[in-house]
Amino acid sequence: MKITDSVQYLKGVGPKKKAELARLGIARVYDVLTYFPRTYEDQSALTRIADLRPGTVATVAGTIVNLQEQTGRRGLTILTAYLNDGSGLLQVTWFNQKYLKNKLKVGRRVFVSGKPAYAYGGHGQFAMSQLRYFQILDEGEQAAGLCGILPVYAATERLNQKFFRTLVEEALEAADELPELIPARILAERKLMGRREALRAVHFPKDGEELKRARYRLAFSELYLIQCGLLLIKKQSQQTRLGIRHQPNGKLVAAVLSGLPFTLTHDQQQAWQEICRDMERTVPMRRLVQGDVGSGKTVIAMLALVKTVETGWQGAMMAPTEILAAQHYENLSAKLAPLGIRVGYLSGHLTPRERREMHEAIACHEVDIVIGTHALIQDDVHFARLGLVITDEQHRFGIAQRAALEKKGAHVPDVLVMTATPIPRTMTLTVYGDLDVSLIRELPPGRQPIRTFVRRPDRRPLIYQYVRSQIEAGRQAYVVCPLIEMNEESDLPSAEEVYDELRFGIFRGIPCGLVHGKLAPAEKERVMQDFYADKIKLLVSTTVIEVGVNVPNASIMVIEHAERFGLAQLHQLRGRIGRGSYASYCILVSEGKTENARERLRIMATVSDGFKLAEEDLRLRGPGQFFGSMQHGLPDLKIARVPEDIAILLEAHRAAEATLTSQGDLDFIRPILALQYKERFQHIMEN
């Protein structure tokens, strides 16, 4: 059986199971093999019930001698079984698992693992109510076969642990081809397990040492392939394609610098020098400017755009939202038009005539700089002399989208990427491995620190009284909600409900506005423009304001149900205030029911450095969600864990660098990248 075959050809998988597996992203035999255990149960030995000790994890096998069913408060179903293994009785309890009622029968043998405690009123008898794992044994099945290090998968009610273990065993036996993903030279140098051996060992390890070796091999393979793909992108753009050599800075750049109302910070100067050095070489620039919210990245982008115009080329800047693109256009037009630099704007909501005229102006070099949204990468956009491409908030775009913009000119343009989402330094190897990195950590002088507070919902009247007092003192305020409209599945107040409650209640008589993702672009832009112009004093919003809205007069933000947001998102939202000369306040309203939520909000209230928050966000949320928000288009990590696997990542990076110097290894790895990641790294296969 091929690893690309459907799971329906594996034993035990009928139409219903196939549909259930599809919901978990499992469609092929390969998906089964790479559906790695989320954890393991070390059940190396059975413990007699008579030898149990309270609070110590133990594994027990016994026969059900009695069953009881009770209904607790609010209809809670409680199933209690009493197990006997010949040495004593153990009370085992399941809560709200009605489906077990027909499976648990007197006389059936059960295998359970967990921490025993003394049963309430049980006269010294032990009980297990928080099971780590259990399995109802089939007739004649021996518990000893379940001892050892057992894989535990992310399962469902219909697809239990036993089903997954059987399915993986079947897939390992049935797969007649498991081609190697790593060149033989690298396997030998690092003494890595073979692929089939590693897959079997990671699912069914003989011992802890074998599991460790298997995990290392598979994590290395995953990170190595990603590194090879990213480094190939970099090699293709920097070594095999001739770029544009920009001239040293002239009068236009000097005029823009002298016109700034402030002096560049040390970090800004450093980033600008690195960009100038890159742009004045014939090798195409591929640089990431990574800076905290409000660190002044846009000024650096403007200088780079002016530099390309001064050399006779055009510049393009792509932003992820209409609001941010329009704001960049207004700011750059105001600063650059007096110098004779023509700035154009291109977005999806322009009229067909306006769009056609802008396309013609771009193609005829009647505009020098074009600011836009995804409309910039449409097929009918052609630049006369594209010299520089800038993408703002790069985590909202994919590698393929960036590549599409780069191809809009006849020559290979320089590329500058900006992100206000700080990433731990070592992680840029994985997230932005095809780019050189400039860091801007300093905030410009004059930026007011933002004081952050966590408050319970019962303080809302006092919170909004304070917000009103700030507005009456001349300031503006944001109120951010996690939902747009009422939802049957959630009891959270929506942005629409909060908006109505506030404007007809405590903020009666104060101009209020509402903005969210479902508004028509023109309406959204009108509301944001009115807020920017100080016509709206209180803006109720969803996270649509997360990226790039700059209103210096806004000095206070209330985030409702703040526990619903991740640290990176909360930091981005908080960065919308504190942009003027006024003291600024961010109030996080939350009950904080879980320990994780309370920890996240505590960190927000005490840490203002975005890079430190990024480390904490990664620690709390895990790599899957982190990468999901960082970079559309990167392959998912199925087994590697960052930052825990930073050492493996660095080894994989070194191996990938060595691969690019070996033609044999390159020839081996290219078809694997094409097969593994398809369109995600497709454009590196073109040359």
VMD Tcl script that draws the C-alpha trace (Angstrom):
set ca {
  {0.00 0.00 0.00}
  {1.27 3.49 -0.87}
  {1.44 6.20 1.80}
  {-0.69 8.39 -0.50}
  {-3.55 5.81 -0.49}
  {-6.80 6.68 1.28}
  {-7.32 5.54 4.88}
  {-10.45 3.71 3.73}
  {-8.19 0.86 2.56}
  {-6.94 0.22 6.10}
  {-8.72 -2.46 8.15}
  {-11.50 -1.19 10.37}
  {-12.08 2.06 8.47}
  {-15.58 2.22 6.99}
  {-17.43 5.30 5.65}
  {-18.28 6.61 9.15}
  {-14.78 6.18 10.51}
  {-13.35 7.71 7.33}
  {-15.53 10.83 7.83}
  {-14.58 11.03 11.49}
  {-10.86 10.76 10.63}
  {-11.23 13.47 7.98}
  {-12.39 15.88 10.68}
  {-9.01 15.30 12.35}
  {-7.15 15.98 9.10}
  {-6.45 12.29 8.48}
  {-7.22 11.29 4.88}
  {-4.20 9.24 3.72}
  {-2.03 6.48 5.12}
  {0.72 9.12 5.45}
  {-1.57 11.19 7.70}
  {-2.01 8.19 10.00}
  {1.75 7.64 10.24}
  {2.33 11.30 11.10}
  {-0.57 11.58 13.56}
  {1.93 11.59 16.40}
  {0.99 10.83 20.01}
  {0.29 13.94 22.06}
  {1.79 12.24 25.12}
  {2.69 8.80 26.50}
  {1.62 6.71 29.46}
  {4.46 4.84 31.16}
  {2.59 1.74 32.29}
  {5.64 -0.42 32.66}
  {4.15 -2.60 35.40}
  {0.78 -3.44 36.94}
  {0.24 -2.61 40.61}
  {-1.90 -4.81 42.88}
  {-4.80 -2.92 44.43}
  {-3.54 -3.96 47.87}
  {-0.21 -2.25 47.14}
  {-1.64 1.12 45.99}
  {-0.34 4.30 47.64}
  {-2.35 7.57 47.66}
  {-1.15 10.26 45.25}
  {1.21 7.93 43.32}
  {0.45 7.15 39.67}
  {-0.37 3.48 39.26}
  {-1.74 1.06 36.66}
  {-4.33 -1.52 37.71}
  {-6.23 -4.30 35.91}
  {-9.35 -5.73 37.57}
  {-12.78 -7.25 37.01}
  {-15.93 -5.18 37.48}
  {-17.85 -6.70 40.39}
  {-20.39 -3.93 40.90}
  {-21.74 -0.90 38.95}
  {-23.64 2.14 40.15}
  {-25.19 5.05 38.27}
  {-26.17 8.37 39.86}
  {-27.43 11.73 38.65}
  {-25.79 14.70 40.33}
  {-26.53 18.41 40.24}
  {-27.54 19.90 36.88}
  {-28.05 16.43 35.42}
  {-24.43 15.32 35.88}
  {-24.13 11.57 35.15}
  {-21.86 9.65 37.53}
  {-20.83 6.06 36.73}
  {-18.98 4.14 39.45}
  {-17.40 0.71 38.95}
  {-15.81 -1.44 41.64}
  {-12.81 -3.44 40.40}
  {-11.42 -6.56 42.03}
  {-8.00 -7.97 41.14}
  {-7.95 -10.65 43.88}
  {-6.06 -8.44 46.34}
  {-8.70 -5.80 47.05}
  {-11.36 -3.42 45.68}
  {-10.79 -0.17 43.76}
  {-13.57 2.36 43.18}
  {-13.37 3.98 39.70}
  {-15.62 6.92 38.73}
  {-16.48 8.49 35.36}
  {-18.32 11.83 35.12}
  {-20.69 12.74 32.26}
  {-19.61 9.87 29.99}
  {-23.02 8.32 29.23}
  {-21.65 6.38 26.26}
  {-19.78 4.13 28.73}
  {-23.03 2.91 30.30}
  {-23.53 0.23 27.67}
  {-19.85 -0.79 27.64}
  {-19.20 -1.18 31.37}
  {-20.66 -4.52 32.43}
  {-20.23 -6.64 35.54}
  {-17.68 -9.31 34.70}
  {-15.74 -7.20 32.14}
  {-12.07 -6.56 32.82}
  {-10.85 -2.96 32.89}
  {-7.34 -1.53 32.63}
  {-7.00 1.87 34.42}
  {-4.17 4.29 35.11}
  {-4.24 7.30 37.45}
  {-3.58 8.60 40.96}
  {-5.55 6.75 43.65}
  {-6.90 8.48 46.75}
  {-8.90 7.26 49.73}
  {-12.59 6.93 48.81}
  {-15.00 9.23 50.65}
  {-16.59 7.15 53.42}
  {-14.91 4.06 52.00}
  {-13.25 2.93 55.23}
  {-9.76 2.87 53.75}
  {-10.80 1.76 50.26}
  {-9.05 3.43 47.31}
  {-10.75 5.38 44.52}
  {-9.69 6.79 41.14}
  {-11.79 9.66 39.77}
  {-9.27 11.50 37.59}
  {-8.10 8.80 35.21}
  {-5.07 9.40 33.00}
  {-6.07 6.47 30.80}
  {-8.43 3.50 30.79}
  {-9.38 0.67 28.48}
  {-12.12 -1.94 28.63}
  {-10.46 -5.26 27.79}
  {-11.99 -7.57 25.22}
  {-12.83 -11.09 26.29}
  {-9.60 -13.06 26.56}
  {-7.39 -9.94 26.12}
  {-4.46 -9.86 28.54}
  {-3.67 -6.68 30.47}
  {0.03 -7.46 30.26}
  {-0.11 -6.59 26.54}
  {-1.00 -3.03 27.48}
  {1.96 -2.54 29.78}
  {4.95 -0.48 28.68}
  {5.16 3.01 27.16}
  {1.82 3.52 25.46}
  {1.03 6.30 22.97}
  {-1.86 8.62 23.81}
  {-3.46 10.33 20.81}
  {-5.82 13.28 20.46}
  {-8.92 11.08 20.27}
  {-12.69 11.56 20.04}
  {-15.70 9.82 21.57}
  {-16.06 7.62 18.46}
  {-12.34 7.14 17.83}
  {-10.73 5.96 21.05}
  {-7.13 5.14 21.98}
  {-7.50 1.47 21.13}
  {-8.74 2.33 17.63}
  {-5.80 4.69 16.97}
  {-3.20 2.22 18.20}
  {-4.64 -0.50 15.98}
  {-4.90 1.90 13.02}
  {-1.28 3.08 13.34}
  {-0.05 -0.52 13.67}
  {-1.98 -1.42 10.53}
  {-0.57 1.60 8.63}
  {3.00 0.73 9.62}
  {2.54 -2.83 8.39}
  {0.66 -1.89 5.20}
  {2.95 0.94 3.97}
  {5.27 -0.77 1.51}
  {7.22 2.39 0.71}
  {8.59 4.96 3.11}
  {11.16 6.87 1.05}
  {13.94 8.58 2.99}
  {13.69 12.38 3.35}
  {17.28 13.09 4.41}
  {20.41 12.56 2.27}
  {22.38 9.44 3.24}
  {25.47 11.55 4.06}
  {23.58 13.52 6.73}
  {21.96 10.37 8.17}
  {25.39 8.77 8.54}
  {27.14 11.87 9.93}
  {24.52 12.37 12.63}
  {23.85 8.66 13.23}
  {20.12 9.15 12.76}
  {17.51 6.39 12.74}
  {16.00 5.38 9.42}
  {12.57 6.84 8.67}
  {10.52 3.63 9.07}
  {12.35 2.67 12.26}
  {11.78 6.18 13.71}
  {8.07 6.18 12.86}
  {7.52 2.81 14.52}
  {9.55 3.81 17.58}
  {7.78 7.14 18.06}
  {4.40 5.39 18.12}
  {5.42 2.21 19.96}
  {8.74 2.80 21.79}
  {10.44 -0.08 23.56}
  {11.82 2.28 26.19}
  {12.46 5.96 26.91}
  {15.83 6.01 25.15}
  {14.39 4.68 21.89}
  {11.56 7.21 22.05}
  {14.08 10.04 22.54}
  {16.13 8.96 19.50}
  {13.03 8.55 17.32}
  {11.63 11.94 18.28}
  {14.97 13.62 17.58}
  {15.19 12.02 14.15}
  {11.64 13.04 13.13}
  {11.91 16.58 14.55}
  {15.27 17.03 12.83}
  {13.79 15.85 9.53}
  {10.86 18.27 9.81}
  {12.99 21.30 10.66}
  {15.70 20.34 8.15}
  {13.24 20.30 5.23}
  {11.81 23.69 6.19}
  {15.31 25.13 6.49}
  {16.27 23.72 3.09}
  {13.20 25.33 1.54}
  {13.83 28.73 3.09}
  {17.54 28.71 2.27}
  {16.78 27.71 -1.33}
  {14.48 30.72 -1.62}
  {17.29 32.91 -0.32}
  {19.86 31.30 -2.61}
  {17.67 31.67 -5.68}
  {16.96 35.35 -5.02}
  {20.43 36.37 -3.87}
  {22.83 34.20 -5.84}
  {21.20 33.22 -9.10}
  {19.34 36.43 -9.95}
  {20.91 39.81 -10.62}
  {19.35 42.61 -8.59}
  {19.19 46.39 -8.80}
  {22.17 48.41 -7.61}
  {20.82 51.59 -6.02}
  {22.92 54.75 -5.86}
  {24.26 56.17 -2.57}
  {21.87 58.48 -0.74}
  {21.37 61.84 -2.44}
  {19.50 65.12 -1.95}
  {16.01 63.57 -1.73}
  {16.92 61.22 1.12}
  {18.76 64.08 2.87}
  {15.67 66.30 2.51}
  {13.40 63.65 4.07}
  {15.83 63.06 6.95}
  {16.22 66.77 7.66}
  {12.44 67.21 7.57}
  {11.79 64.66 10.31}
  {10.64 66.26 13.60}
  {12.91 63.89 15.52}
  {16.29 62.17 15.34}
  {16.41 58.48 14.47}
  {17.08 56.22 17.45}
  {20.25 54.13 17.50}
  {18.31 51.02 16.41}
  {16.61 52.93 13.57}
  {19.98 54.25 12.36}
  {21.45 50.74 12.48}
  {18.53 49.29 10.48}
  {18.75 52.13 7.93}
  {22.50 51.57 7.45}
  {21.92 47.83 6.88}
  {19.19 48.59 4.32}
  {21.36 51.12 2.49}
  {24.23 48.61 2.33}
  {21.88 45.95 0.92}
  {20.26 48.27 -1.64}
  {23.63 49.49 -2.97}
  {24.73 45.93 -3.83}
  {23.82 44.04 -7.01}
  {22.52 41.13 -4.91}
  {18.76 41.60 -4.29}
  {17.98 42.74 -0.76}
  {15.87 40.35 1.33}
  {15.59 41.98 4.76}
  {13.15 41.82 7.68}
  {12.79 44.85 9.97}
  {11.38 43.48 13.18}
  {10.31 46.02 15.76}
  {7.92 46.45 18.64}
  {4.65 48.34 18.30}
  {5.43 52.03 17.78}
  {9.20 51.58 17.34}
  {9.28 53.64 14.12}
  {9.52 51.06 11.33}
  {7.37 53.14 8.93}
  {9.96 55.94 8.89}
  {12.61 53.43 7.77}
  {10.26 52.13 5.07}
  {9.66 55.69 3.81}
  {13.41 56.36 3.58}
  {13.93 53.14 1.59}
  {11.11 54.08 -0.81}
  {12.64 57.53 -1.34}
  {16.03 55.93 -1.98}
  {14.64 53.75 -4.79}
  {12.79 56.72 -6.33}
  {15.96 58.83 -6.24}
  {17.79 56.15 -8.24}
  {15.02 56.22 -10.87}
  {12.95 53.24 -9.79}
  {9.43 52.71 -8.42}
  {8.52 51.48 -4.96}
  {5.53 49.39 -3.82}
  {4.25 48.96 -0.28}
  {1.61 46.33 0.53}
  {-0.45 46.50 3.74}
  {-2.91 43.82 4.93}
  {-5.96 46.07 5.45}
  {-7.67 48.96 3.65}
  {-7.42 51.08 6.79}
  {-3.68 50.63 7.19}
  {-2.98 51.07 3.46}
  {-5.01 54.29 3.38}
  {-3.21 55.60 6.45}
  {0.21 54.89 4.92}
  {-0.90 56.61 1.70}
  {-2.04 59.76 3.54}
  {1.11 59.97 5.65}
  {3.54 59.40 2.79}
  {1.66 61.72 0.42}
  {1.75 64.55 2.96}
  {5.52 64.17 3.50}
  {6.69 63.31 -0.04}
  {4.41 65.22 -2.44}
  {6.11 68.56 -1.54}
  {9.40 66.98 -2.70}
  {7.89 66.16 -6.09}
  {7.48 62.42 -5.38}
  {4.27 61.01 -6.88}
  {2.44 58.64 -4.51}
  {-0.46 56.47 -5.73}
  {-3.03 54.31 -3.96}
  {-4.47 50.99 -5.13}
  {-7.12 48.95 -3.31}
  {-9.99 46.63 -4.10}
  {-12.73 49.15 -3.41}
  {-11.62 51.74 -5.98}
  {-14.09 52.16 -8.85}
  {-13.23 50.25 -12.06}
  {-12.28 53.56 -13.70}
  {-10.03 54.63 -10.80}
  {-8.39 51.23 -10.75}
  {-7.79 51.27 -14.54}
  {-6.27 54.75 -14.38}
  {-3.96 53.73 -11.53}
  {-2.88 50.59 -13.45}
  {-1.98 52.77 -16.45}
  {-0.10 55.26 -14.28}
  {1.92 52.44 -12.68}
  {2.75 50.88 -16.04}
  {3.80 54.26 -17.53}
  {5.86 55.31 -14.48}
  {3.55 58.25 -13.82}
  {3.63 57.34 -10.12}
  {6.82 56.73 -8.14}
  {5.44 54.96 -5.08}
  {2.28 52.82 -4.90}
  {0.64 52.01 -1.57}
  {-1.99 49.27 -1.61}
  {-3.54 46.09 -0.33}
  {-3.65 42.64 -1.97}
  {-4.83 44.52 -5.09}
  {-1.12 45.12 -5.81}
  {-0.57 41.44 -6.65}
  {-3.48 41.07 -9.10}
  {-2.56 39.84 -12.60}
  {-3.39 43.15 -14.32}
  {-0.88 45.21 -12.28}
  {2.44 45.87 -14.10}
  {5.23 48.23 -12.99}
  {7.47 50.10 -15.41}
  {10.57 50.01 -13.14}
  {9.87 48.25 -9.84}
  {12.93 48.67 -7.62}
  {11.67 48.04 -4.07}
  {8.88 45.93 -2.58}
  {7.80 46.46 1.04}
  {5.27 44.30 2.86}
  {3.93 45.67 6.14}
  {2.79 43.33 8.90}
  {4.39 40.37 7.10}
  {2.77 37.82 9.41}
  {-0.50 38.52 7.57}
  {1.00 37.51 4.22}
  {2.45 34.25 2.98}
  {5.75 33.58 1.26}
  {3.90 33.00 -2.02}
  {2.12 36.37 -1.81}
  {5.42 38.14 -1.27}
  {6.88 36.32 -4.26}
  {3.91 37.38 -6.42}
  {4.59 41.05 -5.66}
  {8.31 40.63 -6.40}
  {7.47 39.42 -9.94}
  {5.59 42.59 -10.87}
  {8.63 44.18 -12.52}
  {11.03 43.19 -15.29}
  {13.97 43.21 -12.85}
  {14.42 41.53 -9.47}
  {13.46 44.19 -6.90}
  {14.85 44.62 -3.42}
  {12.48 43.33 -0.73}
  {11.90 44.83 2.71}
  {9.56 43.09 5.15}
  {8.22 44.78 8.29}
  {6.54 43.21 11.29}
  {5.42 44.64 14.61}
  {5.04 41.14 16.02}
  {8.29 40.50 17.88}
  {9.68 36.99 17.54}
  {12.37 35.43 19.76}
  {15.69 35.83 17.96}
  {16.44 32.13 17.54}
  {13.00 31.53 16.04}
  {13.56 33.84 13.08}
  {15.52 30.92 11.56}
  {12.25 29.06 11.13}
  {9.73 31.85 10.62}
  {11.89 34.11 8.42}
  {14.76 31.83 7.41}
  {14.94 33.31 3.91}
  {15.54 36.87 5.19}
  {18.30 38.87 6.88}
  {17.04 40.45 10.10}
  {17.25 43.99 11.51}
  {15.93 44.59 15.03}
  {14.43 47.82 16.37}
  {13.94 47.44 20.10}
  {14.12 51.08 21.23}
  {11.00 53.22 21.29}
  {11.35 56.79 19.99}
  {11.67 59.48 22.69}
  {8.34 60.97 23.73}
  {6.36 57.74 23.54}
  {4.31 57.53 26.73}
  {4.44 54.30 28.74}
  {1.10 52.49 28.82}
  {-0.11 51.47 32.26}
  {-2.05 48.20 32.12}
  {-4.59 46.98 34.68}
  {-6.64 43.79 35.07}
  {-10.13 44.31 36.48}
  {-13.10 42.00 37.13}
  {-16.40 42.57 35.27}
  {-18.12 43.88 38.41}
  {-15.88 46.97 38.11}
  {-17.28 47.92 34.67}
  {-19.38 50.88 35.91}
  {-16.32 52.47 37.55}
  {-14.14 51.67 34.52}
  {-16.50 53.37 32.08}
  {-17.01 56.35 34.38}
  {-13.25 56.85 34.22}
  {-13.25 56.45 30.44}
  {-15.95 59.12 30.17}
  {-13.89 61.48 32.34}
  {-10.92 60.99 29.99}
  {-13.07 61.73 26.94}
  {-14.46 64.86 28.61}
  {-10.83 65.92 29.20}
  {-10.32 65.82 25.42}
  {-9.05 62.29 24.85}
  {-10.43 59.42 22.76}
  {-10.95 55.78 23.72}
  {-11.24 52.26 22.29}
  {-13.45 49.45 23.58}
  {-12.46 46.06 22.08}
  {-14.76 43.00 22.06}
  {-14.01 39.43 20.93}
  {-17.29 38.92 19.02}
  {-19.00 40.94 16.27}
  {-22.62 39.94 16.86}
  {-24.77 37.76 19.12}
  {-23.94 34.08 18.92}
  {-26.13 31.21 20.16}
  {-23.04 29.23 21.10}
  {-21.59 31.96 23.31}
  {-22.91 34.02 26.20}
  {-20.31 36.77 25.61}
  {-21.66 40.24 24.83}
  {-20.95 41.14 21.20}
  {-19.41 44.36 19.89}
  {-22.86 45.36 18.61}
  {-24.46 44.78 22.04}
  {-21.69 46.63 23.89}
  {-21.93 49.50 21.40}
  {-25.69 49.88 21.98}
  {-25.32 49.52 25.76}
  {-22.62 52.22 25.97}
  {-23.98 54.82 23.52}
  {-27.49 54.71 25.05}
  {-26.13 54.44 28.59}
  {-23.11 55.99 30.27}
  {-21.82 57.56 27.02}
  {-25.13 59.15 26.02}
  {-24.38 62.46 24.32}
  {-20.83 61.42 23.33}
  {-20.13 60.56 19.65}
  {-19.61 56.78 19.47}
  {-18.68 54.54 16.55}
  {-18.65 50.83 15.75}
  {-16.22 49.06 13.44}
  {-15.80 45.34 12.70}
  {-14.80 42.98 9.91}
  {-18.30 42.51 8.48}
  {-18.77 46.18 7.64}
  {-18.44 47.17 4.00}
  {-14.92 48.56 3.34}
  {-16.27 52.04 2.59}
  {-18.27 52.13 5.85}
  {-15.33 50.81 7.85}
  {-13.05 53.44 6.35}
  {-15.61 56.20 7.04}
  {-15.87 55.24 10.73}
  {-12.09 55.01 11.11}
  {-11.62 58.33 9.31}
  {-14.12 59.98 11.67}
  {-12.27 58.54 14.66}
  {-8.94 59.72 13.25}
  {-10.45 63.20 12.71}
  {-11.71 63.27 16.34}
  {-15.38 63.30 15.24}
  {-15.90 59.99 17.07}
  {-14.74 59.96 20.69}
  {-15.43 56.35 21.67}
  {-14.77 53.53 19.16}
  {-16.21 50.09 19.89}
  {-14.38 47.51 17.80}
  {-13.31 43.93 17.26}
  {-9.66 43.11 16.54}
  {-9.95 44.84 13.14}
  {-8.05 47.73 14.77}
  {-5.18 45.40 15.78}
  {-2.96 46.40 12.87}
  {-1.57 49.83 12.25}
  {-4.27 52.33 13.24}
  {-2.52 55.47 14.46}
  {-4.64 57.95 16.46}
  {-2.31 59.98 18.73}
  {-5.24 61.43 20.73}
  {-6.46 57.95 21.80}
  {-5.12 57.36 25.29}
  {-7.34 54.70 26.85}
  {-8.41 51.20 25.81}
  {-10.82 48.77 27.48}
  {-10.57 45.15 26.31}
  {-13.68 43.15 27.22}
  {-13.21 39.43 27.99}
  {-9.46 39.85 27.61}
  {-8.91 36.16 28.41}
  {-10.16 35.39 24.86}
  {-7.03 36.92 23.29}
  {-3.43 35.68 23.10}
  {-0.55 37.75 24.47}
  {0.69 38.80 21.02}
  {-2.79 39.99 20.05}
  {-3.31 41.86 23.32}
  {0.06 43.56 22.82}
  {-0.86 44.57 19.27}
  {-4.17 45.99 20.48}
  {-2.52 47.86 23.36}
  {-0.11 49.39 20.85}
  {-2.95 51.45 19.36}
  {-2.75 53.82 22.35}
  {0.20 55.67 23.87}
  {1.05 57.23 20.49}
  {0.65 60.84 21.60}
  {1.96 62.94 24.46}
  {-0.73 61.84 26.93}
  {-0.59 59.30 29.76}
  {-2.25 56.14 28.45}
  {-4.13 53.30 30.12}
  {-5.13 49.79 29.01}
  {-7.79 48.04 31.13}
  {-8.22 44.28 30.69}
  {-11.69 43.20 31.84}
  {-11.80 39.49 32.70}
  {-13.01 36.97 35.24}
  {-9.87 34.93 34.54}
  {-11.44 31.57 35.37}
  {-8.48 29.40 34.32}
  {-4.93 29.51 35.66}
  {-3.59 30.00 32.13}
  {-5.84 33.03 31.57}
  {-4.85 34.61 34.90}
  {-1.15 34.04 34.13}
  {-1.50 35.58 30.65}
  {-3.22 38.70 31.97}
  {-0.74 39.04 34.85}
  {2.09 39.03 32.30}
  {0.31 41.68 30.19}
  {-0.06 43.93 33.22}
  {3.62 43.69 34.21}
  {5.53 43.37 30.90}
  {5.60 46.04 28.19}
  {8.56 44.72 26.11}
  {7.10 43.00 23.05}
  {10.07 40.65 22.70}
  {9.66 39.36 26.26}
  {5.94 38.97 25.65}
  {6.69 36.95 22.50}
  {8.75 34.50 24.57}
  {5.93 34.18 27.10}
  {3.31 33.83 24.36}
  {5.28 30.99 22.83}
  {5.64 29.30 26.22}
  {1.95 29.55 27.03}
  {0.37 28.86 23.66}
  {2.73 26.33 22.11}
  {4.36 26.31 18.67}
  {1.34 25.28 16.60}
  {-0.76 28.33 17.42}
  {2.31 30.57 17.48}
  {3.36 29.65 13.95}
  {-0.22 29.81 12.76}
  {-0.40 33.49 13.66}
  {3.15 34.31 12.58}
  {3.40 33.28 8.98}
  {0.74 32.07 6.58}
  {2.23 29.56 4.14}
  {4.84 27.95 6.36}
  {4.52 24.18 6.75}
  {2.93 23.08 10.02}
  {5.11 21.53 12.68}
  {3.76 18.08 13.51}
  {6.39 16.86 15.96}
  {9.07 19.54 16.42}
  {8.47 21.89 19.35}
  {9.93 25.38 19.41}
  {11.52 26.76 21.57}
  {12.16 23.40 23.32}
  {13.78 22.07 20.16}
  {15.97 25.10 19.44}
  {19.09 22.88 19.65}
  {17.62 20.57 16.96}
  {16.63 23.62 14.89}
  {20.18 24.96 14.93}
  {21.55 21.52 13.96}
  {18.99 21.32 11.14}
  {19.95 24.81 9.97}
  {23.64 23.85 9.79}
  {22.78 20.66 7.91}
  {20.61 22.63 5.46}
  {23.45 25.11 4.83}
  {25.77 22.18 4.07}
  {23.14 20.68 1.75}
  {23.13 23.82 -0.41}
  {26.86 23.38 -1.07}
  {26.44 19.79 -2.31}
  {24.88 19.35 -5.75}
  {24.10 15.71 -5.00}
  {22.24 16.55 -1.80}
  {20.43 19.41 -3.58}
  {19.26 17.10 -6.35}
  {18.03 14.67 -3.66}
  {16.14 17.28 -1.65}
  {14.38 19.33 -4.38}
  {11.77 16.71 -5.41}
  {11.10 15.96 -1.72}
  {10.37 19.63 -1.02}
  {8.07 19.75 -4.04}
  {6.23 16.63 -2.83}
  {6.11 17.45 0.88}
  {5.08 21.10 0.71}
  {3.57 21.47 -2.78}
  {2.64 25.09 -3.48}
  {4.07 26.40 -0.19}
  {7.60 26.32 -1.57}
  {6.53 26.00 -5.20}
  {8.30 29.11 -6.45}
  {11.74 27.77 -5.44}
  {11.31 25.03 -8.04}
  {11.10 27.42 -10.98}
  {14.83 27.73 -11.70}
}
mol new
graphics top color blue
foreach p $ca { graphics top sphere $p radius 0.5 }
foreach p [lrange $ca 0 end-1] q [lrange $ca 1 end] { graphics top cylinder $p $q radius 0.2 }
display resetview
